[in-house]
Every structure is written in structure tokens, then in C-alpha cells.
Amino acid sequence: MKKIVSLLLAASMTLALVACGGGTTTSQQGGASSSSSGETQTPANLTPTQQIIQEAQGMTLEELAQKAIEESNGKMFYGVGNSSRGKSALPLFIEYLQTIDPNYTLEFEWQQPKNNKIFDQLTADSLKDTGTFAMTLIQDGNQIESKMVQTGILDTFIPKDWADANGTTPEEHEGYLPLQTLNKIFMYNNTGSKSYDNCWDFVAEGEHGLFMDIDSEIVGKNFLYMLTRDDYAAMLKEAFEALSAEEQAYFQPAIDAMASDAESLGLGENGKYALAWIKLWVGSYNAQTDDGPICNTLVDQSATDQFGLIVYSKLRSVEESASVSKNNITVAAYNDGYTGMGGYGYCHYLFVTDNSPLPWTACAFIAYMTCTADGFSAWGKDIGGYSSNPAVAAENEEIYHHQTGGMAEDGTTVEFAALNDHGYDWWVGDGKLVLEDPEYCASVSFTVGSWIEMLDKYSAG
């Protein structure tokens, strides 16, 4: 096993030199280099779309809107994304442009490819001189970095207004442009006596958490990659040390068994804790195909002592009944004394396609979604989804009151403790949310990824 992993590591180091474009994560949501290579970009080596983006990054939303009207009035706009809500945001964008020019019209189509086919679709479209898709809203930082950015298929546009709100400039910002961070969190049915006060409890003997299979939703695999980064591996060690002596004795053999693999994979001194948790998790979780059914299971009183790692926002769609209630759910990280990661976070990123047929309109649409509460409103109603623009995030909270469980029509608070979203800053601080870093994921996807592929999975049958 050690020889195999060593070979994988050697090969990956060669690939990493090609795949990684530099750029340290400094933005709130993280990301990799915003250009398609690690070199400083000059007008001479910019593509036509990148030249437009460079000019657009010096403009306000209103100035971009004028450019969009000139470029796309009466035309057809195609967008593609992992989220269907781009289809909801586009009519609002058109209405905004019509406040500037009442005669402006735009036809549009928004596509949402299934089964992670968005990368194939964008790759095929990139072969045309002028593409079909003007822009994309896309997730999975690992594949974005390796398949989309380093290949020059997608370009990052940083709106001036967004950069101003984040206390930076488009030129200084390092990373992609996130529309939002979403979190998947550990939650459990509280109708029994069981509780979870440490992230190692979820991989204890006999536990089988409900989780979208890592082969169904690839961001789940990115979560596992991130656990091997030094800071998150240290967090897992710290959580382990908070366990009782009896609990530590149970996990210690699994941790010790991972020491040689951690060394072969080139991980830090605490890498063995990460690999042990990953191996126990992959070998125990009950694989599901979607978060919706997981949520429906957990909120029923019949799901006593079951837990899951699911998108937080699913709780808001639960309808109360005699046997189903949001009060049947406890968010593990909200428990006093909970130790370790409360879940993981990943982003929806916005890009302009490098062969965009409407680059100015794409930039204006991206600025509208990231710089106005109306533009973000298609996503704003959900707990567990945080605008990357602090001004928009604050305005959105004033509208939806996520941190007080939502407001009823009569102005009173809806009393569901699990819905009291503690907010982005709390989750990445006290909640110890594991955040996806596209560049790190791409750098270990071959080594750690190949190691994960060899792990035995739990079969509920």
C-alpha cells in the first residue's frame, strides 16, 4: 500500500506543477488564482473577453448596466449553472435594466445540467469561436480549478462594487468570485436520548450517518480532501484530545494505522487523524442520492437517534405535522460544549466564459447578483447560504431574519431552535466550518483522492 501511495504522490507532484496557478486564499470564501495562469496578465496576453473584464472591473454596476443595454438589447442570453435559481435571477436583472432603459428587452434560457455534466457542457462549448453560454454559476472548486480555470475556459470577473464592500480592489483580490457560501452541517433527530458533542461521535462504532454519496455530489469529496490540510487535521486532533479516555482508546488504533499512509501522502504531522476520520466516515455513512429525502427522514419522530450531514437550508421547507417537526432536529454545533467541525462549506462561483457571446451583459448580471439584495434574492431566503458581499448579507438578514428563526406574518418570531442560523462569521469561527479551497483540493485530488477511492464503503444492505 505504501509503495502504491508513494507512486501516486510522485505522479501528483508532477501534475500539480501544471495544475496549480498560484494565489493564496485571502477572500472570505476562498478560491484560487483569478487568472488562468500564475503569470501577471498584460493587455498583450489577454483574450478579448479578458480585456473586457479588465475594463469592466473599473466600472460601477450602473456603468456596467449601460454597457449591457448597448450590447444585448433584443438579443438572446444563455446561462448555465448548478443552481436552477439563475433562472429566477435573470428576470429581475432584466427589470433592473429596464429601469434605466424602458425599451430594453432580452430573451433568456438557463440550463442546469444533471449528474455533474456542466463541466463537459462548458468544455464542449469552449471549442467554438463564439460560445453559446455567456456565463456560469458553478460549484466544485477542484474541477473548476483543474478543468475550467487552468484551461482558460472560464474567466473571473471581480465587480468593483463587490470589491469595495469587501475592503479590497479587483486587482488585489486573489481567488474566484463567490456568489455565496453554502453549508452542510451535522444535525440529528432529538426524539431519543442520544446526543453528539464531538465530531468523532459521528464515526463511532455503530453510527451510520445519512449523507449524499461522494460519487453523487463531488463537493462531498472536496470536504474530505480539506480535512487533510494542516489546519483542519489539527482541528481533528484537538477534537480527539477532548474525548474521554475510553473513547480515545477506541479510535487510537485507527489513527495509528494511518500514520504510514499520511507520511506517504505527504501530509503534515496530524494527517493521520484526518485519514482515520475519513476512513471511518467512508466506511460507515449510509449513502443517499439527495439531501431532500435525508431531511424528510430526520425530521420524523420515527428517526430516533439518527443523524445526517446535509444542506442546512433543507430544514426551511419542512411542513409541520403530527409526526414531523423542525423541533425534532438539533444542530450539533449549536450544543453547548460541542467540539470539532460542525460541517463544511462550499461556494457557488460566478464566471464569464472566455468565448462569451455577451461578455458585458454577463459582467453586469454577475455584478447585479453579487452587489444588490434584489439580485441575491433568488438565494436570499435560505438559511445556510451566505452572500459573499457583507453589505448584501446584512441587508438580506434584515429582510429574512435568519438569525432569529425567521419572522411570521404578524411579526413574531417562529420558534424553531434549529432554524436560528448563527450566520457565516459564527460558522467559520465557533462552528469550525470546513471551507473548500479549490487550489488545495486540486493539489491533493490525485493522491488523497486515489487513496479515498480504495476505501471500503458501508453498504446498508
URQUI-V516043 format. One record per helix or strand of 2 or more residues. SS is the DSSP state (2 for helix, 1 for strand). FROM is the first residue (numbers start at 0). TO is the last residue. If there is no record, write none. Layout:
BEGIN
ss=SS from=FROM to=TO
ss=SS from=FROM to=TO
END
This chain:
BEGIN
ss=2 from=1 to=18
ss=2 from=42 to=44
ss=2 from=47 to=55
ss=2 from=60 to=71
ss=1 from=74 to=80
ss=2 from=85 to=99
ss=1 from=105 to=110
ss=2 from=117 to=125
ss=1 from=134 to=137
ss=2 from=140 to=148
ss=1 from=153 to=154
ss=2 from=159 to=164
ss=1 from=176 to=188
ss=2 from=198 to=202
ss=1 from=209 to=211
ss=2 from=218 to=226
ss=2 from=229 to=240
ss=2 from=244 to=256
ss=2 from=258 to=263
ss=2 from=270 to=281
ss=1 from=285 to=287
ss=2 from=290 to=297
ss=1 from=306 to=310
ss=2 from=311 to=316
ss=2 from=325 to=327
ss=1 from=328 to=330
ss=2 from=331 to=333
ss=1 from=342 to=352
ss=2 from=358 to=370
ss=2 from=372 to=379
ss=1 from=384 to=386
ss=2 from=389 to=399
ss=2 from=401 to=403
ss=2 from=416 to=418
ss=2 from=423 to=427
ss=1 from=433 to=434
ss=2 from=437 to=443
ss=2 from=446 to=452
END
